[in-house]
Amino acid sequence: MEKNNQDLRFKTNINCGGCVASVKPHLDNADGIFHWKVDTTKDKVLLTVKSEGITQEQVIETVQKAGFKIEPLNKDKFLILIPV
């Protein structure tokens, strides 16, 4: 069976070094995560997970168990501006 390898992106309230340290053991020990990072430098904090089989739902559950809010960034939602 082929693994579901993909880049998953989430909006979250993991917004400082202490928060990253709190969620680190949860994400580091989750099966199916190859790499993860949190970008706290933007207005909307972004968690990126390089998946090696973990699902979007499993990432959400893992982060919520660590005590943080998380929601997927939907790749299908685009704002297209068309000049009139």
C-alpha positions, 0 to 999 in steps of 0.5 A: 500500500502506498503512503499518502505523502503530502504537504499539509498546511494549517492555521493555528494559535501556536504563536511563540517559542513556548507554544512550539516547545509545548507542541514539539513532543506531540508532533515529533512522536506522531507516526507519519510525520516526516518534518514539521515547522511553525512560522510565527512571523506572520499575522496568521500563524502557519503550521506546515507538516510534511506527511509520510502517511499521517492524515490531515485529521490526525494532525488536527487531533494531535495538535488539539491534544496538545491544547492548541487550536488548529484548522486546515488551510483549504487549497481549494479556496482561491480569491481571483480578481478579474479586471472589469 
